[in-house]
Amino acid sequence: MRNDIKARRAELRWSQAELGAALGVSRQTVIAIENDRYDPSLPLAFRIARQFGVPIEEIFTPEGEELAGEG
């Protein structure tokens, strides 16, 4: 599963710690998700999407598919 959380977070000038606190997870969890080392649970993925105010499929895409807005 790929995501564009890092780019979205940077646009809003949020630190990894700030995003983690808003989501109820650690900064290390945010880092792992951003670097595609950890796929979040479905409830966490929905919280992430809500935090950015977009549908979940705008943030997460299966491997091999382009991220929304690219290409």
SULCORRA-V933692 format. One record per residue. N is the residue number from 1. SS is DSSP state (hx for helix, st for strand, lp for the rest). Layout:
n=[N:N]
ss=[SS:SS]
//
This chain:
n=[1:2:3:4:5:6:7:8:9:10:11:12:13:14:15:16:17:18:19:20:21:22:23:24:25:26:27:28:29:30:31:32:33:34:35:36:37:38:39:40:41:42:43:44:45:46:47:48:49:50:51:52:53:54:55:56:57:58:59:60:61:62:63:64:65:66:67:68:69:70:71]
ss=[lp:st:st:lp:hx:hx:hx:hx:hx:hx:hx:lp:lp:lp:lp:hx:hx:hx:hx:hx:hx:hx:hx:lp:lp:lp:hx:hx:hx:hx:hx:hx:hx:hx:lp:lp:lp:lp:lp:lp:lp:hx:hx:hx:hx:hx:hx:hx:hx:hx:hx:hx:lp:lp:lp:hx:hx:hx:hx:st:st:lp:lp:lp:lp:lp:lp:lp:lp:lp:lp]
//
